[in-house]
């Protein structure tokens, strides 16, 4: 009896892989090339690690944005300028 095997192509988008794993309740997903040959396997730990990297990068970008955002001078600073 044949079973349906869900797989993702090499270079698949993280969101697509995450969606498939969530929707199909998969712990691991085979990664295949254009010929359908197995090139690797993505597991939950791989996904978690990548999400952590993305979240870390996002947090860093938000910090840089907040630090470099122009701010309005406080009333005390305005008084010292005048």
Secondary structure as GFF3:
##gff-version 3
##sequence-region A 1 82
A	DSSP	beta_strand	7	9	.	.	.	ID=ss1
A	DSSP	alpha_helix	14	24	.	.	.	ID=ss2
A	DSSP	beta_strand	28	32	.	.	.	ID=ss3
A	DSSP	beta_strand	38	43	.	.	.	ID=ss4
A	DSSP	alpha_helix	44	68	.	.	.	ID=ss5
A	DSSP	alpha_helix	75	81	.	.	.	ID=ss6
###
